[in-house]
């Protein structure tokens, strides 16, 4: 989770008791079954949206947990984290979606309103009517409920999903992830034309890899393009980040990279001006 918090800590503060099952790399449905006792209140499956286990790994499917839960009269909750609403919006990710979790029969499905959903920061809960009614009657709901501005932003985001082709245009994260690398490179080259001659000497356009990042789709990369800034990478990165407006790049193989996948047309002149100011100061020094 963000902010250094962990799921076990949240569960402990809620007053519930967490019983871990299986091992780090292998968890079978039998492990869950052996852990069920008369006091078991919930079977929880948390999708690892901040890391990925590769190699000799195995996990119980959500469908098998739902079947076990129904046989044992224990509800199943699936925490998705990243909030991919439907597979067709970002088919290249191979991440579980909200729709697939609901279809699998989970009693409760939770996910983020931002990240892959592309809306405001919020926690979203979907579930069966009887279970949701129990949540609504909890006195803590009033303390945890979101404000009207968040609800308005979330409604606007979800309405875009009513027409998937519209969502791919209107929601920035979907539009950015779906853009071909050739278009990203074109924008990077076009922005070069806005630089002063002095700054342009320090910039080259090159292919690079966009990293989606933890909390969304760990380990996923996509072909992209952008600027490679020559010079002392750590110094340049720090100065750009502390500028107005701040420009956040990343250092790869000792070089400062500015990935244009997340630079929209309205920001091209702002970016060029920031880099111009950077090298005007560097050259003056």
C-alpha positions as protocol buffer text, in pm:
chain_id: "A"
residue {
  index: 1
  type: UNK
  ca { x: 0 y: 0 z: 0 }
}
residue {
  index: 2
  type: UNK
  ca { x: 103 y: 364 z: -29 }
}
residue {
  index: 3
  type: UNK
  ca { x: 259 y: 565 z: 251 }
}
residue {
  index: 4
  type: UNK
  ca { x: 447 y: 264 z: 389 }
}
residue {
  index: 5
  type: UNK
  ca { x: 127 y: 106 z: 523 }
}
residue {
  index: 6
  type: UNK
  ca { x: 71 y: -268 z: 493 }
}
residue {
  index: 7
  type: UNK
  ca { x: -248 y: -472 z: 459 }
}
residue {
  index: 8
  type: UNK
  ca { x: -175 y: -670 z: 782 }
}
residue {
  index: 9
  type: UNK
  ca { x: -147 y: -341 z: 975 }
}
residue {
  index: 10
  type: UNK
  ca { x: -484 y: -221 z: 844 }
}
residue {
  index: 11
  type: UNK
  ca { x: -648 y: -552 z: 933 }
}
residue {
  index: 12
  type: UNK
  ca { x: -500 y: -543 z: 1283 }
}
residue {
  index: 13
  type: UNK
  ca { x: -632 y: -190 z: 1344 }
}
residue {
  index: 14
  type: UNK
  ca { x: -979 y: -304 z: 1235 }
}
residue {
  index: 15
  type: UNK
  ca { x: -988 y: -551 z: 1523 }
}
residue {
  index: 16
  type: UNK
  ca { x: -981 y: -857 z: 1299 }
}
residue {
  index: 17
  type: UNK
  ca { x: -727 y: -1138 z: 1324 }
}
residue {
  index: 18
  type: UNK
  ca { x: -524 y: -1220 z: 1014 }
}
residue {
  index: 19
  type: UNK
  ca { x: -423 y: -1579 z: 951 }
}
residue {
  index: 20
  type: UNK
  ca { x: -171 y: -1610 z: 668 }
}
residue {
  index: 21
  type: UNK
  ca { x: -182 y: -1920 z: 448 }
}
residue {
  index: 22
  type: UNK
  ca { x: 60 y: -2090 z: 212 }
}
residue {
  index: 23
  type: UNK
  ca { x: 411 y: -1962 z: 140 }
}
residue {
  index: 24
  type: UNK
  ca { x: 552 y: -1659 z: -39 }
}
residue {
  index: 25
  type: UNK
  ca { x: 557 y: -1823 z: -382 }
}
residue {
  index: 26
  type: UNK
  ca { x: 299 y: -2102 z: -353 }
}
residue {
  index: 27
  type: UNK
  ca { x: -57 y: -2073 z: -219 }
}
residue {
  index: 28
  type: UNK
  ca { x: -316 y: -2342 z: -293 }
}
residue {
  index: 29
  type: UNK
  ca { x: -686 y: -2350 z: -217 }
}
residue {
  index: 30
  type: UNK
  ca { x: -615 y: -2637 z: 24 }
}
residue {
  index: 31
  type: UNK
  ca { x: -408 y: -2395 z: 233 }
}
residue {
  index: 32
  type: UNK
  ca { x: -715 y: -2176 z: 275 }
}
residue {
  index: 33
  type: UNK
  ca { x: -934 y: -2475 z: 352 }
}
residue {
  index: 34
  type: UNK
  ca { x: -705 y: -2596 z: 632 }
}
residue {
  index: 35
  type: UNK
  ca { x: -703 y: -2247 z: 786 }
}
residue {
  index: 36
  type: UNK
  ca { x: -1083 y: -2217 z: 812 }
}
residue {
  index: 37
  type: UNK
  ca { x: -1222 y: -2244 z: 1166 }
}
residue {
  index: 38
  type: UNK
  ca { x: -1568 y: -2176 z: 1315 }
}
residue {
  index: 39
  type: UNK
  ca { x: -1454 y: -1817 z: 1386 }
}
residue {
  index: 40
  type: UNK
  ca { x: -1338 y: -1745 z: 1030 }
}
residue {
  index: 41
  type: UNK
  ca { x: -1525 y: -1439 z: 900 }
}
residue {
  index: 42
  type: UNK
  ca { x: -1368 y: -1378 z: 560 }
}
residue {
  index: 43
  type: UNK
  ca { x: -1143 y: -1528 z: 294 }
}
residue {
  index: 44
  type: UNK
  ca { x: -924 y: -1243 z: 163 }
}
residue {
  index: 45
  type: UNK
  ca { x: -727 y: -1250 z: -162 }
}
residue {
  index: 46
  type: UNK
  ca { x: -504 y: -946 z: -224 }
}
residue {
  index: 47
  type: UNK
  ca { x: -370 y: -892 z: -574 }
}
residue {
  index: 48
  type: UNK
  ca { x: 4 y: -803 z: -562 }
}
residue {
  index: 49
  type: UNK
  ca { x: -16 y: -473 z: -751 }
}
residue {
  index: 50
  type: UNK
  ca { x: 318 y: -349 z: -610 }
}
residue {
  index: 51
  type: UNK
  ca { x: 533 y: -650 z: -698 }
}
residue {
  index: 52
  type: UNK
  ca { x: 536 y: -965 z: -908 }
}
residue {
  index: 53
  type: UNK
  ca { x: 638 y: -1318 z: -809 }
}
residue {
  index: 54
  type: UNK
  ca { x: 802 y: -1502 z: -1098 }
}
residue {
  index: 55
  type: UNK
  ca { x: 952 y: -1846 z: -1146 }
}
residue {
  index: 56
  type: UNK
  ca { x: 834 y: -2137 z: -932 }
}
residue {
  index: 57
  type: UNK
  ca { x: 505 y: -1978 z: -823 }
}
residue {
  index: 58
  type: UNK
  ca { x: 145 y: -2088 z: -776 }
}
residue {
  index: 59
  type: UNK
  ca { x: -167 y: -1919 z: -638 }
}
residue {
  index: 60
  type: UNK
  ca { x: -525 y: -2020 z: -573 }
}
residue {
  index: 61
  type: UNK
  ca { x: -763 y: -1882 z: -834 }
}
residue {
  index: 62
  type: UNK
  ca { x: -1042 y: -1653 z: -727 }
}
residue {
  index: 63
  type: UNK
  ca { x: -1297 y: -1899 z: -868 }
}
residue {
  index: 64
  type: UNK
  ca { x: -1162 y: -2179 z: -647 }
}
residue {
  index: 65
  type: UNK
  ca { x: -1175 y: -1954 z: -341 }
}
residue {
  index: 66
  type: UNK
  ca { x: -1534 y: -1855 z: -416 }
}
residue {
  index: 67
  type: UNK
  ca { x: -1628 y: -2223 z: -443 }
}
residue {
  index: 68
  type: UNK
  ca { x: -1455 y: -2293 z: -111 }
}
residue {
  index: 69
  type: UNK
  ca { x: -1623 y: -1994 z: 52 }
}
residue {
  index: 70
  type: UNK
  ca { x: -1968 y: -2105 z: -58 }
}
residue {
  index: 71
  type: UNK
  ca { x: -1905 y: -2459 z: 62 }
}
residue {
  index: 72
  type: UNK
  ca { x: -1781 y: -2327 z: 398 }
}
residue {
  index: 73
  type: UNK
  ca { x: -2035 y: -2042 z: 428 }
}
residue {
  index: 74
  type: UNK
  ca { x: -1752 y: -1786 z: 443 }
}
residue {
  index: 75
  type: UNK
  ca { x: -1761 y: -1473 z: 222 }
}
residue {
  index: 76
  type: UNK
  ca { x: -1472 y: -1401 z: -16 }
}
residue {
  index: 77
  type: UNK
  ca { x: -1317 y: -1058 z: -68 }
}
residue {
  index: 78
  type: UNK
  ca { x: -1084 y: -969 z: -355 }
}
residue {
  index: 79
  type: UNK
  ca { x: -867 y: -658 z: -323 }
}
residue {
  index: 80
  type: UNK
  ca { x: -757 y: -565 z: -676 }
}
residue {
  index: 81
  type: UNK
  ca { x: -565 y: -251 z: -590 }
}
residue {
  index: 82
  type: UNK
  ca { x: -499 y: -100 z: -932 }
}
residue {
  index: 83
  type: UNK
  ca { x: -856 y: -78 z: -1061 }
}
residue {
  index: 84
  type: UNK
  ca { x: -855 y: -211 z: -1416 }
}
residue {
  index: 85
  type: UNK
  ca { x: -1228 y: -190 z: -1485 }
}
residue {
  index: 86
  type: UNK
  ca { x: -1241 y: -411 z: -1796 }
}
residue {
  index: 87
  type: UNK
  ca { x: -977 y: -610 z: -1985 }
}
residue {
  index: 88
  type: UNK
  ca { x: -1048 y: -455 z: -2326 }
}
residue {
  index: 89
  type: UNK
  ca { x: -940 y: -107 z: -2215 }
}
residue {
  index: 90
  type: UNK
  ca { x: -579 y: -218 z: -2163 }
}
residue {
  index: 91
  type: UNK
  ca { x: -550 y: -574 z: -2300 }
}
residue {
  index: 92
  type: UNK
  ca { x: -170 y: -566 z: -2303 }
}
residue {
  index: 93
  type: UNK
  ca { x: -145 y: -555 z: -1923 }
}
residue {
  index: 94
  type: UNK
  ca { x: -272 y: -906 z: -1841 }
}
residue {
  index: 95
  type: UNK
  ca { x: -399 y: -779 z: -1506 }
}
residue {
  index: 96
  type: UNK
  ca { x: -718 y: -902 z: -1335 }
}
residue {
  index: 97
  type: UNK
  ca { x: -1012 y: -670 z: -1389 }
}
residue {
  index: 98
  type: UNK
  ca { x: -1298 y: -557 z: -1170 }
}
residue {
  index: 99
  type: UNK
  ca { x: -1544 y: -716 z: -1410 }
}
residue {
  index: 100
  type: UNK
  ca { x: -1372 y: -1056 z: -1397 }
}
residue {
  index: 101
  type: UNK
  ca { x: -1361 y: -1051 z: -1016 }
}
residue {
  index: 102
  type: UNK
  ca { x: -1731 y: -969 z: -990 }
}
residue {
  index: 103
  type: UNK
  ca { x: -1811 y: -1238 z: -1247 }
}
residue {
  index: 104
  type: UNK
  ca { x: -1608 y: -1491 z: -1047 }
}
residue {
  index: 105
  type: UNK
  ca { x: -1851 y: -1441 z: -759 }
}
residue {
  index: 106
  type: UNK
  ca { x: -1648 y: -1254 z: -497 }
}
residue {
  index: 107
  type: UNK
  ca { x: -1871 y: -1120 z: -220 }
}
residue {
  index: 108
  type: UNK
  ca { x: -1671 y: -796 z: -208 }
}
residue {
  index: 109
  type: UNK
  ca { x: -1432 y: -643 z: -463 }
}
residue {
  index: 110
  type: UNK
  ca { x: -1221 y: -339 z: -374 }
}
residue {
  index: 111
  type: UNK
  ca { x: -1000 y: -122 z: -594 }
}
residue {
  index: 112
  type: UNK
  ca { x: -859 y: 227 z: -640 }
}
residue {
  index: 113
  type: UNK
  ca { x: -1036 y: 515 z: -810 }
}
residue {
  index: 114
  type: UNK
  ca { x: -710 y: 647 z: -953 }
}
residue {
  index: 115
  type: UNK
  ca { x: -427 y: 435 z: -1098 }
}
residue {
  index: 116
  type: UNK
  ca { x: -556 y: 226 z: -1391 }
}
residue {
  index: 117
  type: UNK
  ca { x: -914 y: 346 z: -1353 }
}
residue {
  index: 118
  type: UNK
  ca { x: -788 y: 698 z: -1419 }
}
residue {
  index: 119
  type: UNK
  ca { x: -1014 y: 889 z: -1181 }
}
residue {
  index: 120
  type: UNK
  ca { x: -972 y: 1065 z: -844 }
}
residue {
  index: 121
  type: UNK
  ca { x: -792 y: 907 z: -551 }
}
residue {
  index: 122
  type: UNK
  ca { x: -1053 y: 705 z: -365 }
}
residue {
  index: 123
  type: UNK
  ca { x: -1131 y: 354 z: -250 }
}
residue {
  index: 124
  type: UNK
  ca { x: -1418 y: 176 z: -426 }
}
residue {
  index: 125
  type: UNK
  ca { x: -1616 y: -122 z: -294 }
}
residue {
  index: 126
  type: UNK
  ca { x: -1843 y: -338 z: -507 }
}
residue {
  index: 127
  type: UNK
  ca { x: -2038 y: -627 z: -364 }
}
residue {
  index: 128
  type: UNK
  ca { x: -2357 y: -821 z: -317 }
}
residue {
  index: 129
  type: UNK
  ca { x: -2657 y: -617 z: -202 }
}
residue {
  index: 130
  type: UNK
  ca { x: -2685 y: -785 z: 138 }
}
residue {
  index: 131
  type: UNK
  ca { x: -2316 y: -735 z: 213 }
}
residue {
  index: 132
  type: UNK
  ca { x: -2318 y: -374 z: 94 }
}
residue {
  index: 133
  type: UNK
  ca { x: -2617 y: -303 z: 320 }
}
residue {
  index: 134
  type: UNK
  ca { x: -2414 y: -422 z: 618 }
}
residue {
  index: 135
  type: UNK
  ca { x: -2136 y: -181 z: 522 }
}
residue {
  index: 136
  type: UNK
  ca { x: -2381 y: 107 z: 484 }
}
residue {
  index: 137
  type: UNK
  ca { x: -2516 y: 49 z: 834 }
}
residue {
  index: 138
  type: UNK
  ca { x: -2167 y: 69 z: 989 }
}
residue {
  index: 139
  type: UNK
  ca { x: -2126 y: 394 z: 1188 }
}
residue {
  index: 140
  type: UNK
  ca { x: -1772 y: 436 z: 1051 }
}
residue {
  index: 141
  type: UNK
  ca { x: -1909 y: 487 z: 700 }
}
residue {
  index: 142
  type: UNK
  ca { x: -1982 y: 852 z: 768 }
}
residue {
  index: 143
  type: UNK
  ca { x: -1621 y: 913 z: 870 }
}
residue {
  index: 144
  type: UNK
  ca { x: -1483 y: 729 z: 566 }
}
residue {
  index: 145
  type: UNK
  ca { x: -1718 y: 859 z: 298 }
}
residue {
  index: 146
  type: UNK
  ca { x: -1571 y: 1074 z: 22 }
}
residue {
  index: 147
  type: UNK
  ca { x: -1669 y: 1436 z: -46 }
}
residue {
  index: 148
  type: UNK
  ca { x: -1894 y: 1561 z: -326 }
}
residue {
  index: 149
  type: UNK
  ca { x: -1603 y: 1680 z: -542 }
}
residue {
  index: 150
  type: UNK
  ca { x: -1450 y: 1331 z: -539 }
}
residue {
  index: 151
  type: UNK
  ca { x: -1787 y: 1177 z: -624 }
}
residue {
  index: 152
  type: UNK
  ca { x: -1834 y: 1422 z: -913 }
}
residue {
  index: 153
  type: UNK
  ca { x: -1489 y: 1343 z: -1055 }
}
residue {
  index: 154
  type: UNK
  ca { x: -1548 y: 970 z: -1015 }
}
residue {
  index: 155
  type: UNK
  ca { x: -1887 y: 992 z: -1187 }
}
residue {
  index: 156
  type: UNK
  ca { x: -1733 y: 1179 z: -1480 }
}
residue {
  index: 157
  type: UNK
  ca { x: -1463 y: 911 z: -1513 }
}
residue {
  index: 158
  type: UNK
  ca { x: -1708 y: 620 z: -1498 }
}
residue {
  index: 159
  type: UNK
  ca { x: -1941 y: 780 z: -1753 }
}
residue {
  index: 160
  type: UNK
  ca { x: -1653 y: 777 z: -2002 }
}
residue {
  index: 161
  type: UNK
  ca { x: -1638 y: 398 z: -1963 }
}
residue {
  index: 162
  type: UNK
  ca { x: -1994 y: 365 z: -2093 }
}
residue {
  index: 163
  type: UNK
  ca { x: -1837 y: 399 z: -2439 }
}
residue {
  index: 164
  type: UNK
  ca { x: -1495 y: 224 z: -2428 }
}
residue {
  index: 165
  type: UNK
  ca { x: -1369 y: 402 z: -2740 }
}
residue {
  index: 166
  type: UNK
  ca { x: -1447 y: 734 z: -2569 }
}
residue {
  index: 167
  type: UNK
  ca { x: -1271 y: 628 z: -2251 }
}
residue {
  index: 168
  type: UNK
  ca { x: -951 y: 561 z: -2446 }
}
residue {
  index: 169
  type: UNK
  ca { x: -953 y: 927 z: -2554 }
}
residue {
  index: 170
  type: UNK
  ca { x: -1094 y: 1109 z: -2251 }
}
residue {
  index: 171
  type: UNK
  ca { x: -909 y: 933 z: -1969 }
}
residue {
  index: 172
  type: UNK
  ca { x: -541 y: 1040 z: -1971 }
}
residue {
  index: 173
  type: UNK
  ca { x: -386 y: 718 z: -1836 }
}
residue {
  index: 174
  type: UNK
  ca { x: -568 y: 506 z: -2096 }
}
residue {
  index: 175
  type: UNK
  ca { x: -481 y: 746 z: -2376 }
}
residue {
  index: 176
  type: UNK
  ca { x: -114 y: 759 z: -2277 }
}
residue {
  index: 177
  type: UNK
  ca { x: -76 y: 382 z: -2244 }
}
residue {
  index: 178
  type: UNK
  ca { x: -248 y: 320 z: -2577 }
}
residue {
  index: 179
  type: UNK
  ca { x: -45 y: 570 z: -2780 }
}
residue {
  index: 180
  type: UNK
  ca { x: 197 y: 412 z: -3033 }
}
residue {
  index: 181
  type: UNK
  ca { x: 568 y: 472 z: -2972 }
}
residue {
  index: 182
  type: UNK
  ca { x: 593 y: 636 z: -3315 }
}
residue {
  index: 183
  type: UNK
  ca { x: 350 y: 909 z: -3209 }
}
residue {
  index: 184
  type: UNK
  ca { x: 541 y: 964 z: -2886 }
}
residue {
  index: 185
  type: UNK
  ca { x: 865 y: 1001 z: -3083 }
}
residue {
  index: 186
  type: UNK
  ca { x: 702 y: 1249 z: -3322 }
}
residue {
  index: 187
  type: UNK
  ca { x: 597 y: 1467 z: -3028 }
}
residue {
  index: 188
  type: UNK
  ca { x: 949 y: 1452 z: -2883 }
}
residue {
  index: 189
  type: UNK
  ca { x: 1099 y: 1564 z: -3216 }
}
residue {
  index: 190
  type: UNK
  ca { x: 840 y: 1840 z: -3260 }
}
residue {
  index: 191
  type: UNK
  ca { x: 924 y: 1975 z: -2915 }
}
residue {
  index: 192
  type: UNK
  ca { x: 1293 y: 1990 z: -3009 }
}
residue {
  index: 193
  type: UNK
  ca { x: 1197 y: 2271 z: -3249 }
}
residue {
  index: 194
  type: UNK
  ca { x: 1090 y: 2482 z: -2950 }
}
residue {
  index: 195
  type: UNK
  ca { x: 1432 y: 2468 z: -2781 }
}
residue {
  index: 196
  type: UNK
  ca { x: 1698 y: 2734 z: -2805 }
}
residue {
  index: 197
  type: UNK
  ca { x: 2008 y: 2638 z: -3001 }
}
residue {
  index: 198
  type: UNK
  ca { x: 2212 y: 2627 z: -2681 }
}
residue {
  index: 199
  type: UNK
  ca { x: 1978 y: 2387 z: -2503 }
}
residue {
  index: 200
  type: UNK
  ca { x: 1924 y: 2170 z: -2811 }
}
residue {
  index: 201
  type: UNK
  ca { x: 2296 y: 2080 z: -2810 }
}
residue {
  index: 202
  type: UNK
  ca { x: 2239 y: 1889 z: -2486 }
}
residue {
  index: 203
  type: UNK
  ca { x: 1930 y: 1697 z: -2604 }
}
residue {
  index: 204
  type: UNK
  ca { x: 1885 y: 1391 z: -2825 }
}
residue {
  index: 205
  type: UNK
  ca { x: 1570 y: 1198 z: -2911 }
}
residue {
  index: 206
  type: UNK
  ca { x: 1597 y: 826 z: -2840 }
}
residue {
  index: 207
  type: UNK
  ca { x: 1378 y: 518 z: -2790 }
}
residue {
  index: 208
  type: UNK
  ca { x: 1313 y: 422 z: -2429 }
}
residue {
  index: 209
  type: UNK
  ca { x: 1083 y: 207 z: -2219 }
}
residue {
  index: 210
  type: UNK
  ca { x: 785 y: 345 z: -2029 }
}
residue {
  index: 211
  type: UNK
  ca { x: 747 y: 177 z: -1690 }
}
residue {
  index: 212
  type: UNK
  ca { x: 392 y: 179 z: -1557 }
}
residue {
  index: 213
  type: UNK
  ca { x: 508 y: 145 z: -1198 }
}
residue {
  index: 214
  type: UNK
  ca { x: 409 y: -29 z: -880 }
}
residue {
  index: 215
  type: UNK
  ca { x: 50 y: -9 z: -763 }
}
residue {
  index: 216
  type: UNK
  ca { x: -71 y: -48 z: -1122 }
}
residue {
  index: 217
  type: UNK
  ca { x: 104 y: -320 z: -1320 }
}
residue {
  index: 218
  type: UNK
  ca { x: 443 y: -410 z: -1170 }
}
residue {
  index: 219
  type: UNK
  ca { x: 705 y: -520 z: -1419 }
}
residue {
  index: 220
  type: UNK
  ca { x: 511 y: -393 z: -1720 }
}
residue {
  index: 221
  type: UNK
  ca { x: 704 y: -189 z: -1978 }
}
residue {
  index: 222
  type: UNK
  ca { x: 602 y: -45 z: -2313 }
}
residue {
  index: 223
  type: UNK
  ca { x: 806 y: 94 z: -2603 }
}
residue {
  index: 224
  type: UNK
  ca { x: 829 y: 472 z: -2593 }
}
residue {
  index: 225
  type: UNK
  ca { x: 1054 y: 763 z: -2687 }
}
residue {
  index: 226
  type: UNK
  ca { x: 1178 y: 1085 z: -2537 }
}
residue {
  index: 227
  type: UNK
  ca { x: 1470 y: 1311 z: -2465 }
}
residue {
  index: 228
  type: UNK
  ca { x: 1808 y: 1200 z: -2334 }
}
residue {
  index: 229
  type: UNK
  ca { x: 1968 y: 1496 z: -2157 }
}
residue {
  index: 230
  type: UNK
  ca { x: 2348 y: 1502 z: -2163 }
}
residue {
  index: 231
  type: UNK
  ca { x: 2539 y: 1614 z: -1857 }
}
residue {
  index: 232
  type: UNK
  ca { x: 2558 y: 1520 z: -1487 }
}
residue {
  index: 233
  type: UNK
  ca { x: 2233 y: 1329 z: -1456 }
}
residue {
  index: 234
  type: UNK
  ca { x: 2177 y: 1365 z: -1081 }
}
residue {
  index: 235
  type: UNK
  ca { x: 2242 y: 1740 z: -1085 }
}
residue {
  index: 236
  type: UNK
  ca { x: 2023 y: 1804 z: -1389 }
}
residue {
  index: 237
  type: UNK
  ca { x: 1740 y: 1586 z: -1254 }
}
residue {
  index: 238
  type: UNK
  ca { x: 1743 y: 1773 z: -923 }
}
residue {
  index: 239
  type: UNK
  ca { x: 1739 y: 2118 z: -1086 }
}
residue {
  index: 240
  type: UNK
  ca { x: 1455 y: 2030 z: -1321 }
}
residue {
  index: 241
  type: UNK
  ca { x: 1252 y: 1880 z: -1038 }
}
residue {
  index: 242
  type: UNK
  ca { x: 1296 y: 2193 z: -825 }
}
residue {
  index: 243
  type: UNK
  ca { x: 1203 y: 2427 z: -1108 }
}
residue {
  index: 244
  type: UNK
  ca { x: 873 y: 2607 z: -1169 }
}
residue {
  index: 245
  type: UNK
  ca { x: 694 y: 2415 z: -1304 }
}
residue {
  index: 246
  type: UNK
  ca { x: 874 y: 2103 z: -1178 }
}
residue {
  index: 247
  type: UNK
  ca { x: 987 y: 1855 z: -1444 }
}
residue {
  index: 248
  type: UNK
  ca { x: 1024 y: 1498 z: -1320 }
}
residue {
  index: 249
  type: UNK
  ca { x: 1244 y: 1267 z: -1525 }
}
residue {
  index: 250
  type: UNK
  ca { x: 1419 y: 942 z: -1447 }
}
residue {
  index: 251
  type: UNK
  ca { x: 1779 y: 831 z: -1453 }
}
residue {
  index: 252
  type: UNK
  ca { x: 1860 y: 523 z: -1659 }
}
residue {
  index: 253
  type: UNK
  ca { x: 2211 y: 393 z: -1722 }
}
residue {
  index: 254
  type: UNK
  ca { x: 2360 y: 713 z: -1586 }
}
residue {
  index: 255
  type: UNK
  ca { x: 2157 y: 942 z: -1815 }
}
residue {
  index: 256
  type: UNK
  ca { x: 1859 y: 1166 z: -1752 }
}
residue {
  index: 257
  type: UNK
  ca { x: 1554 y: 1054 z: -1954 }
}
residue {
  index: 258
  type: UNK
  ca { x: 1239 y: 1258 z: -2017 }
}
residue {
  index: 259
  type: UNK
  ca { x: 976 y: 1014 z: -2142 }
}
residue {
  index: 260
  type: UNK
  ca { x: 732 y: 1190 z: -2374 }
}
residue {
  index: 261
  type: UNK
  ca { x: 455 y: 935 z: -2324 }
}
residue {
  index: 262
  type: UNK
  ca { x: 333 y: 1150 z: -2034 }
}
residue {
  index: 263
  type: UNK
  ca { x: 396 y: 1486 z: -2204 }
}
residue {
  index: 264
  type: UNK
  ca { x: 78 y: 1618 z: -2365 }
}
residue {
  index: 265
  type: UNK
  ca { x: 74 y: 1883 z: -2637 }
}
residue {
  index: 266
  type: UNK
  ca { x: -26 y: 2159 z: -2394 }
}
residue {
  index: 267
  type: UNK
  ca { x: 294 y: 2092 z: -2197 }
}
residue {
  index: 268
  type: UNK
  ca { x: 544 y: 2098 z: -2485 }
}
residue {
  index: 269
  type: UNK
  ca { x: 621 y: 2471 z: -2461 }
}
residue {
  index: 270
  type: UNK
  ca { x: 641 y: 2454 z: -2082 }
}
residue {
  index: 271
  type: UNK
  ca { x: 890 y: 2169 z: -2100 }
}
residue {
  index: 272
  type: UNK
  ca { x: 1103 y: 2338 z: -2365 }
}
residue {
  index: 273
  type: UNK
  ca { x: 1111 y: 2660 z: -2161 }
}
residue {
  index: 274
  type: UNK
  ca { x: 1214 y: 2469 z: -1846 }
}
residue {
  index: 275
  type: UNK
  ca { x: 1502 y: 2299 z: -2029 }
}
residue {
  index: 276
  type: UNK
  ca { x: 1604 y: 2631 z: -2186 }
}
residue {
  index: 277
  type: UNK
  ca { x: 1624 y: 2790 z: -1839 }
}
residue {
  index: 278
  type: UNK
  ca { x: 1819 y: 2495 z: -1707 }
}
residue {
  index: 279
  type: UNK
  ca { x: 2095 y: 2520 z: -1965 }
}
residue {
  index: 280
  type: UNK
  ca { x: 2097 y: 2900 z: -1967 }
}
residue {
  index: 281
  type: UNK
  ca { x: 2198 y: 2878 z: -1600 }
}
residue {
  index: 282
  type: UNK
  ca { x: 2439 y: 2590 z: -1665 }
}
residue {
  index: 283
  type: UNK
  ca { x: 2615 y: 2778 z: -1946 }
}
residue {
  index: 284
  type: UNK
  ca { x: 2630 y: 3097 z: -1737 }
}
residue {
  index: 285
  type: UNK
  ca { x: 2801 y: 2907 z: -1459 }
}
